[in-house]
């Protein structure tokens, strides 16, 4: 197998926490992670990125903006033909909790977690999301003898999507999201071996390419 790591937000913050859904969020949402100028809502087979115009928000706070609205934009990233029976788990629980009384459904003792996993998002492929170096990152862990070509991410709702310097750029009406070039490796007989990997973009569908191949008998990260 193989492990592929992708940083999915181009701007950093001190920490990223996955907030569990205890009724304060729509039923389809498993958890939510706050990111600079927005949030990512995690569902079983997709991510929904929701962003707002931070400059306009600051102007509203400073009372320098007359309009009582701010611009916002959301996009979705779906894992095409993924496993509907996958299992999402939150790990590394924080020692604090929050209460939500301003939502339609009140929620108490809502915990945050440092890591999210989705086991068998595709059969033989696990997803892991966590913070690394001040950035939000996801790993796709490909177990032995699993085809990587079935991993396909479909983007919807963006203004523009393209590859630049081997990274993925997604532009919206309020910001630009940067997904850094994937870093992939395998651990074979105790040695970490980097595997050359690239994004491959076909219209709005993102895939992963391994120009030199890899050892399919070991896990790919």
N, C-alpha and C positions, 0 to 999 in steps of 0.2 A: 504494500500500500504506500500511501503518500500523504504528506501534510502540506496544504497550501494556505498561506497566511496573507490576508489582505487588510490594510488599514482603510477604513471606510469613511472617516471624516478627516478633512484636511486641516482643521484647526484644533488646537489642543485646549484642554481644560484640566483642572486639578484631579478630578476623578469622575468616573462614569459609574452609575449604579442602576441596576435593573429593578424597577419598582413593581412588585407583584400586583395583580388585579384582584381585589376583593370586592368588586361590584362598583368601584368608582369610575371604571372605564367600560366601554362597550364590551359585550360578551365575547365577541370574536377576538378581542385583544388578550394575549396571555400576560404581557408585561410591557413596561415602557421605560425607555432610557432617555434622560434629558441630554441634549447636545447643545453646543453654542447656537443661540437664536432659534431653538426649536426642540423637537423630540422625535424619537423613532419608536413607533408602536410595533411590537413583535406579535405576529400572528403565526399560526402553525405552518403555513406554507408561504408566508410573505412578510416583508418589512414595509411599513408605511412611514415615510419621512415627512414631517410637517414642519415648515419653517415660516418665520415671520420677519418683517423688515425691522431690524434692531434699531436703526437710526430713527425711524418713525416712532418706535416705542419710546425711545429716550426723549424725543421731542414732546411726546404726550406727557411723560413724567415731568418734564421741565416747563410744561404749560406753554411751550412755544409752537405747538402744532394746533391749528384751529380744528381740523377734521377730527371726528371722534372714531375713526376707523384706521386700521393699519393694514398694509398689504401682507398677504400670506400665500403660501404655495405648498401643495403636497404632491409627492410622487410615490409610486408603489414599485416594489421589486419582488416579483413572484418567482419561486423556484418551480420551474415548469415540470409537470409530470412527476412531482415529488410524492413521497410515501405518505398517504393520508393517516397511517397508523403510527407515525413517528411520535417520540416522547420528549416533551420539553421539560427541563428541570432547571431550577435556580439553585446556585451553590454559593458558599461563602457569605452567610447571612450577616448583616450589619447588627451592631448592638443597640440600635435605636429603631423607632418606628414612627409613623406619621398617622394622623387621623384626618379624614376627609369629610367635612360637613357641608361643603359648598357644592356638592354634586347631587344629581338626582337621587342616587342611592348612597346613603352615608356609609362610610367604611372606616373601621377602627383597627388600630394596631397593624397597619400596612407596613411590611418590612421591605428593605432594599437588600440587594445581593450584588456581589462583584462579578459573578460569572453566570452565563446562560448556556445550556447545552441543548441541542435538539438531536437526539439519538436516532439514527437511521432516517435522516431527512430524505435521503435516497437509500435503498437497501445497500448496506455496506459503506455508507458515507455518514459521518457525524459532523454536525456544526457546533462550533464553540465560539462564543463571543465574550470579550473581556477587554479591559484597558491595558495598554502597553505603551510606555514612553509618553504618557499624556494623551494618547490617541486611542480611539475605539477601533478594535480589530476583530475580524472573524477568521477562524481557521476552518478549513474543510479537511477532515481526516478521512482519507480514502483507505479502506482496509484491503488486505491482499485479494487479488483476483477480482477487483471491482472496476468496471469501465468508467473512466472519467468523462467520457463524451456525453453521458446522460445528465451531467450537471449543466443546467442552462438557467440563467437568470434573466427574466424579462422585465424591462423597465417601461413604465407608463407615466404620463403626466408631465414630463420634462419639456423644457423649451428646446434644448439641444443636447445631444449626447455624442461624444467622439473620443478617440484615443489620441493622446499627445504625450510624447516622451515615454511611451509604454504604460502610462497611467490612464485611468478612465476619468473623463471630465463630464459631469452632468450639470447643466446650467438650468436654473429656474428663474422666475421673475424677481426673486429676492436675494439669491445667492448662487454660489457655485460649489458643488460637492466634488471632492477629489478622492478617488480610490487609487491608492498607490499600487504600482506594478506588483503582482503576486511574488512572494518568496516561498519556494517549495523545497522540501528536503525529505530524506529518509534516514532512519537510523538502522544501519546494517552491521551486525556483529560489533555493536557498541560504538561504531563510527557514524558521525553525522555527515551525510553526503548531500550537498546541494544539488537540486534538480532544476535545470533550466525550464522556466515556464513563462508564458505570456498570456495576456488577455487576447481574446479574439472576438471582435464585435461584428455581428451580422444584423444590420438594421438596428433594432432595439434589444437584441438578445445577446447576452454576454456568455462566452464560453472560455475554457482554458485550453491552452495548446502546449504540448511538450515536444519541442522540435527534436530533442535527442532521445526521447523515450525515457523510461525508468524501469526499475526492477519491480514487476507486478507481484512478486512473491513476498514483498515487504510493505509495511504500512507507509503511505505517502501523506505528508503533512504540508 
